[in-house]
Amino acid sequence: MGPVPLTLLLCVSALAVLVSAAVDDPTGDDDYTWPQRKVPLVQEKQTVHLGSSEFLAKPQTELHGICGIECQRGFPEPSLDDLEQLLSYETMYENGTRTLTTVTIQELNVSNDWMGGSGLHTRRRREVYGTDTRFTIADKQYSLKYPFSTSVKISTGCSGVLVSPKHVLTAAHCIHNGTDYLDGVQKLSVGVLKERSRRKGKGQKRKGRKGKGQMKRKEEEEDEEINENIEIGEKQERKGKGKGRRNRSRRSTTSEQPSFRWTRVKQMQVPKGWFKGISENIVADYDYAILELKRAQKTKYMDLGVIPSIKKLPAGRIHFSGFDDDRPGNLVYRFCSVSEESNDLLYQYCDAKPGSSGSGVYIRLKEPGKKKWKRKIIGVFSGHQWVDVNGMQQDYNVAVRITPPKYAQICLWVHGDSSQCRGT
């Protein structure tokens, strides 16, 4: 299925507004309000320096042998010591040096309502389920406006979402394979959608002072170098997928491609729970990372949120936008209902292709005490995964949930001060 016409998207949006209005004033209004709750206090304990990474890992388009929801049901709840080990984290700096920071967790209180669903349903389809229900947001009137404008492109071929002017939330596997950092991460960059600039003709003078012009030219040269790295990353992501590449290339030449403002990554942080040998059976639960940018963005970002159960919400619906590689350069939006959930994972039928991994999964609820609705990130789209169900491998589209401890950890990474991370 090709890009969906904008008129159809507007019709669907209008329908969504009508549906939202229909449930806007139910008797149980609390069911549609962001819950207010305290989160654990995650504090840094000790930081040690590590050797430099070799940056030899190759990207993984699919994760195999992951212990899924049914597999994890037999596991006991992690102890405080376990959580402190899993939420300890590694920081990679732009010069290639690394540190490992251990943490302590205080005021840990896992409430009874923080429970997932039950039962799994067999699926036999992959990535796109039946009719492709994705929407290509090609019109800059929409792609450059919130919430679509919070979606960013990662130079390794993934997507991400702005959670502060200088921080991007993405999937850990977009930069690290559990053993080593990916090739290309040493020059990792993030692209934010922008309006395509008009090039000056010959003889036309640039506006502004000379210093600003020199700075702009320097940024343009940096962008050109970054774009070369993007092409390499995308080729690696699509390697072995020769079928259909010609069609994608032809399509990309018939429509104007979006323009990106590229920014280098200053440092990145990955939870220790993602590393192999630390959490073999629950590695999927920690497939998230934070990238700190060298330059702050003026684009509006999206806040983080914590929700006990998605399935109890209206239609149990989630939304996310990313840069699927079968629609090169275009922002692709989708929404769907959650099929199953656990404490840490969401299984759903959202149509997606490689390239959308790392997208921020969000929902829309009312702010407490107000009639205003607000979108918040409640998970990270991990992608297509093969998981163990009754001893057999089955495929699902999976997202990692932001739990209270993960919220506290990510908040610490973003703000650097745990005192700003006491509640959602």
N, C-alpha and C positions, 0 to 999 in steps of 0.2 A: 504494500500500500504506500502510495506517495504522500507528499506533504498534504495535510488536511487544509482546505481553504479557510481563510480567516473568517469568512461569513459563517461557516459551520461552527468554528470555535466560538464566535460571538453568540450564536444560538445556544450552544451548550452552556456557555457562561451565564446567559440569561436564565436558562433552565435551572442552573445551580443556584442562582440568586433566589429564584422563586421557591425552590426546595428549602433553601436556608431560611427564607422568610416564613415558610410554613411551620418550621420548628423553632422559630426565634423566640416564641413566648409560650413554651410548654409549661405545664404545672410543675414539673421537676426541673426547674431552671438550673439547678446546681450541676446537672449532668452536662451542661454546655458551657461551663465556666472553668477557666484554668485553676487547678487545685493549688492552694497555698500550703506549702509544707517546708519544713526544715530539711536540710541535706547534711550529710556528714561533713566534718571538718578534715580536709586533707592538707597536711603540712609536710614540708620538706624536712627530711631527717639528716641525710648525709649525701654528698655529691663526690664522686671519684672520677678521675680522668681515665679514658680508655684509648686504645690505639686507633689509628685512622681506619676507615672502611676501605675495602678494595673496590667497591662499586662494580661488582661483576654479575650481580643477579639479573635475570631476564624476567620481563613481566609475565604474569600468569593471567590468562583470559578466563580460566575456570579453576575453582578450588575443589580438589577431590578429597574424599575420605573424611569430610568434616562430620563431627558428631553433632547431629541436629537436635531438635526439640525432644523427640521421643527418646533418643539415645541419652539425653541429659537428665531425663526424669529420674533415673536411678541414682543420680549423684546426690550426696548430701549438700546442704547449703555450705558455701565456703566460710571458713572460719575467719576471724579478724586477721590472723597471721597470713592466711592465704590471700585475702584481699589486699593487704599491704604489699605483698610480693607482686601480685598481678597489676596493681596500680602504680608501682614504681615505674620509672620511665627513663628512656634514653633520649638525649638531646644531640642532634647532629647540627654542627655549625657550618657556615658557608665556606670556611677554610678547610673543611674535611675532618676537623677534630670532633671527638665525641665525649660525652659525660654520661654517667649513670647515676640517677638520683633515687634514693630510697625514700619512702614516705611513711608517715604514721597517720592513722585514721582515728578520729575521736567522734563521739556521739553518734555511733553507727546504730541506726534504728530502722531495720527493714520491717515495714508495716505489713499487716496481714493482707491488705488489698493489693500489694505488689506481687501479683501472681499472674501467670500466663494462662492460656487456654488449654483445652484438653483434646486429645484425639488428632490424628493426621489423616489427610485424605490423599489417596494415590493420584499422582498426576503423570501424564505421559508426554506432555508438550514442553517445549523449551523456549525460554527467553521471550518470545512473542506468542501469546496464547490466543489462537483463533484469529479473528479479525484484528489487525493492528490498530489500536486505539490511541496511538500517540499523536500529539499535535506539534507541528513545526511552528515555532514562534519567529517568523521571518520578518514581520513588520516591526521596525525600530520603535514605532509608537507604543508597542507593548514590551518588546524585549529589553528596552532600556528603562522600563519602569518597574517599580517594586510590585510583586516579589521576584519576578523573573530576573531582574538586574542583580540579584544577590548570587546568582549562579556564575561560577568561574570555570575556566579551563586550565587543567594542569599539564605541564609540558611533557609528562610521561604518557599522556593519552587518556587521562581520567578527567573527572569533573570534581567540583568542590563547591562550598558555599561560604560566603563571608559571614563571620560571626562577630566581627569587630572591624574597625577601619583598617587594622593591620593583621588580622588573623583569618585563616581559611581552615574550615573543617573538611576533611576528606577521608578516604579509606586508607588504612595502613598499607594494604597490599599495593597501593598505587606508588609507594616509594620504597617498600621493604618486603622481601618475600618470606620473612620469618627467620632468615639466616644472615642475609646481607642486604645492603641497599642496592637499588636497581642502577644499572648503567644509565647515566644521564642525570641522576639525582644531584651530583656534585655541582651542576649548573641549573638546578630546578627553578622554574619560573611559573608564574600564574598570570593568566590572561583574563582581564575584565572587559566585557562588551562596551564598546564606545561607538559614537557616530563616526562614519567614515569621513575623514578629513579631505578637503579639496586641495589638490596640489597647486602651488603657485606657478604661474607661467614664467617664461624667461623674461628677465628684465624687471619683474615685479619685486618690490622691496618687501622684506619681512617686517612686520610690525613688532614693536617692543625694543627693548634695549639689546645691545650686542650680547651681554652676558646671558640673557634669557634665550637668545637664539642659539648660542653655543651649547647651552644646556639641553635645548630641545633637540639639536642635531645629535648630541651625544646619546640622548635617550632613543632617537630613531635608529642610530647605529646599533645600540644594545638590542633594540627590538628585532633588527634584521638577524643578529646572531642568535637570538632566542628562537626566531621562526625556523632557523635551520635545525635547532635542537628539537623543535616540535615535530618537524617532518620526519626526523630520525625516530622519535618516540612512536609516532603514529604508524610508521612502516613496521616497527617491531611488533606493535599491538596487532596489526593486520596480517603479519607474516603467516603464510600457510592458508590464507583465506583468499586465494586468487579469484575464485568464482565470485562474480558480481562486482569486482573492483572497477571494471570498465564502465559499467552502468553508473556507479557512484561518481566516477570522474566526469562522465558526460553531463550528469545532472548538475554537478558543481559549476560547470562552465555556463550553464544556461540561466543561472540566477546570481544576483549580486551577493557575494559572501559577506558576512558580518566582519567588522574590524575589532581588533582586540588591543587593549592597552596593557602591555606586558611589564611585569615587575618581578625582579629576582627575589628569591626566598632567602631570608637572613638566617633562619634556623628552623628546625622541625623537631617535633616531639612525638614519640611512639610509646604506647604503654608496654611494659614488660610482658604482659599477658599475651601479646601478639607473637612473641619470640618462640621458636620451636625449642622443645626441651623444658619449657616453663609451664605451658598449659596445653598439652597435646590434645585433650578432649574438648576443650572449650576455646580453642584459638579463634574461632569465628566470632565469639562474643567481644573480642578486643580488636576488631578490624576497623580502627579509626586512628586518626593522627591530626595534629594541628601544625599548620605552616605559618610562621611569622614572616610578614613581608618587609622588605627594606623601605618601601614607601607606603604611607597611609593612603587609603582610597577615599574619595569623596562620595562613593556610592553608598546608599543606605544598606545596612546589614540586617540580619535576622537574629533575634535572641534565641537562646536555648530554652527548652522546656522539658518537664518531666510529667508523664501521664501514666497512671497505674494500668489502665486497660484501654486499648484502642477499640477492641470489638464492642465495648459498651457505648461507644460514641455513636452519633447519628451516622448510619451506614458503615461505621467502622472504617472510614475513608482516610487515606493518606494521599499526599501530593509530592511530586518532586520534578525538577527540571535538570537536564544535563546535556552533554554534547555526545550523543550516540554516534558511533563511527560510521554507520551506514547513511548518515545525513551530514556529511563533512562540514564542519564549521557552524552548523545551525544549532540553535537552542531548541531542545525538544522537551515538551511538557506532557505529563501524564498524571492520572489519578486512578485509584482503584480501592477496593475494600480489602482489608486484611483478612486472610483466610485462617491463619493460626498465629498464636503468639506465646512466648515464654517470658521469663524474667528478662532475658537479654536479646531475644531474636524476634523478628517479624517475618512471617512467610506470607507472600501475597502473589497476586496474578498481574501485577503491573508490567506492561510490555516494556522491554528494555533491551538494549544491545550493548556490547562492550563499548566503553567510552563514557557511559553514564555512571559507572562505579565511582563512589565518592560523593555523589549528589546528596544534598541535605534533604531528608524526609521531614515534611512539616504537616501540621494540622492547624485548624483555625477554631478558636474558642473565645468566649467572652472574657474580658478582664474582670477580676473580682470587684464587685460593687459598681460596675459600669455597664453600659449597654454597648460599648465599643468592642468589636471583635478584633482579635490579634492573632497573627500567625507566629508559630514558634517551631524551631527545629527539635524534633523528638527522636531522631535517628539518622543513621548514615546508610545509604544504599550500598551494600557490599557487592551485589551482582548475582550472577548465575552460579550456583554451587551444587555440587553433588554431595549428598549427605547420606549417612547410614540410617535406614529405617527398617527395623526387623531383620537386620543383617544383610540387607540389600541396598544397593546404591540407587537413589532417586534424585531427580533434579528439581530445584526450586529457585525462585528469585527471592533473595534474602536481604533484610536490612538489620543493622545492629541498633538496638535500642539504647537511648541515653537513660541510664538508671541514676538514682540519687548519688551513689559513689562516683560514677563516671561524670556526672554533671559537676560535682565538686572538683574532680581532677582537671577537667577541661577548663573550668572557670579559673582555677589556679594558674594554668598555662597561659590563659588570655590576660588575666589581670596581674599575676605575679604576687597577689596578696589574698590569702585565704579568708581574710575578714570580710571581703566583698562577695563571698560565695556562701552565705549562710542560709539562703532560702531561694525558692523558685518564684 
